[in-house]
């Protein structure tokens, strides 16, 4: 996993090379809404990209993490199915339902049944090398999702330029990223991390939580500002030093939310001595998001070392899948 995390900028470059060689077929009907369906390491890219697209997309984008689909799905829906293995049962069920409703489908996968369906139906598909943990292939799904939304004129991302700039940024910041991550990991040791981000960036906080869950075998949760100011902030009355508040920040966040964070920090610091913040770097929203994501991946790696756990082990998920496989579908 360490090498996979270290190769994150290279993964972005490889995804860009794939995109430059891609020739998609245009949509057959006007696109009036978009549904991105996927879960876990395959699905988090949809959550983050939908947030990045929200300020300037011209149709609604819905992120779906279920077997079912919203009732509005029809021939004017672009359904983007994301499953690294190509065999995620929830994603396959939702994709087949979308096909039955006449939706226009694009797929992101490394193989499996999803790729087989895409090939047989002639759907647009973007592929990547298989055999790795889905969470380690985030760069590909993120880049591919940005491209698909751009191609179908749902949202303009200036994809290639922004991704290439992100590669330069992450490569130049390689050593400082790891140093900052190691310091953060030590401060989060033996803590339950609570990850806070401003509206529009909570997907990145979700990625941090997922990486702490799977890589470091730690419980964590994320919450959104300003929403958490109306509920969870009061919950800190029951807080203590076993919890750590970590703010993921951008200099571009709305000024009133910046002020909220400073007030929040003062309130929460009365309940725990671990109140942390990290600031993104980069000129574009894509660069800033990828910077924080890469930082979080390194934090989860160092915590896996501190916790002396097997970073690759997901036996709980494997057990769940094994039990589900015994049930008829």
Secondary structure as the mmCIF struct_conf table of DSSP 4:
data_model
#
loop_
_struct_conf.conf_type_id
_struct_conf.id
_struct_conf.beg_label_comp_id
_struct_conf.beg_label_asym_id
_struct_conf.beg_label_seq_id
_struct_conf.end_label_comp_id
_struct_conf.end_label_asym_id
_struct_conf.end_label_seq_id
HELX_RH_AL_P HELX_RH_AL_P1 UNK A 2 UNK A 6
TURN_TY1_P TURN_TY1_P1 UNK A 7 UNK A 7
HELX_RH_AL_P HELX_RH_AL_P2 UNK A 8 UNK A 20
TURN_TY1_P TURN_TY1_P2 UNK A 21 UNK A 21
HELX_LH_PP_P HELX_LH_PP_P1 UNK A 24 UNK A 27
BEND BEND1 UNK A 28 UNK A 29
STRN STRN1 UNK A 33 UNK A 37
HELX_RH_AL_P HELX_RH_AL_P3 UNK A 40 UNK A 54
TURN_TY1_P TURN_TY1_P3 UNK A 55 UNK A 56
BEND BEND2 UNK A 58 UNK A 59
STRN STRN2 UNK A 60 UNK A 64
BEND BEND3 UNK A 66 UNK A 68
TURN_TY1_P TURN_TY1_P4 UNK A 71 UNK A 72
BEND BEND4 UNK A 74 UNK A 74
TURN_TY1_P TURN_TY1_P5 UNK A 75 UNK A 76
STRN STRN3 UNK A 77 UNK A 83
BEND BEND5 UNK A 84 UNK A 86
HELX_RH_AL_P HELX_RH_AL_P4 UNK A 89 UNK A 100
TURN_TY1_P TURN_TY1_P6 UNK A 101 UNK A 102
STRN STRN4 UNK A 104 UNK A 109
BEND BEND6 UNK A 110 UNK A 111
HELX_RH_AL_P HELX_RH_AL_P5 UNK A 112 UNK A 121
TURN_TY1_P TURN_TY1_P7 UNK A 122 UNK A 122
STRN STRN5 UNK A 124 UNK A 127
BEND BEND7 UNK A 131 UNK A 132
HELX_RH_3T_P HELX_RH_3T_P1 UNK A 134 UNK A 137
HELX_RH_AL_P HELX_RH_AL_P6 UNK A 138 UNK A 151
TURN_TY1_P TURN_TY1_P8 UNK A 152 UNK A 153
BEND BEND8 UNK A 154 UNK A 154
HELX_RH_AL_P HELX_RH_AL_P7 UNK A 159 UNK A 172
TURN_TY1_P TURN_TY1_P9 UNK A 173 UNK A 173
HELX_RH_AL_P HELX_RH_AL_P8 UNK A 174 UNK A 188
TURN_TY1_P TURN_TY1_P10 UNK A 189 UNK A 190
BEND BEND9 UNK A 191 UNK A 191
STRN STRN6 UNK A 192 UNK A 198
TURN_TY1_P TURN_TY1_P11 UNK A 199 UNK A 200
HELX_RH_AL_P HELX_RH_AL_P9 UNK A 202 UNK A 216
STRN STRN7 UNK A 220 UNK A 225
TURN_TY1_P TURN_TY1_P12 UNK A 226 UNK A 226
HELX_RH_3T_P HELX_RH_3T_P2 UNK A 227 UNK A 230
TURN_TY1_P TURN_TY1_P13 UNK A 231 UNK A 231
HELX_RH_AL_P HELX_RH_AL_P10 UNK A 232 UNK A 235
HELX_RH_3T_P HELX_RH_3T_P3 UNK A 236 UNK A 238
TURN_TY1_P TURN_TY1_P14 UNK A 241 UNK A 242
STRN STRN8 UNK A 243 UNK A 249
TURN_TY1_P TURN_TY1_P15 UNK A 251 UNK A 252
BEND BEND10 UNK A 253 UNK A 253
HELX_RH_AL_P HELX_RH_AL_P11 UNK A 255 UNK A 268
TURN_TY1_P TURN_TY1_P16 UNK A 269 UNK A 271
BEND BEND11 UNK A 273 UNK A 273
STRN STRN9 UNK A 275 UNK A 279
BEND BEND12 UNK A 283 UNK A 284
HELX_RH_AL_P HELX_RH_AL_P12 UNK A 285 UNK A 306
TURN_TY1_P TURN_TY1_P17 UNK A 307 UNK A 308
TURN_TY1_P TURN_TY1_P18 UNK A 311 UNK A 312
HELX_RH_AL_P HELX_RH_AL_P13 UNK A 315 UNK A 324
TURN_TY1_P TURN_TY1_P19 UNK A 325 UNK A 326
BEND BEND13 UNK A 327 UNK A 327
#
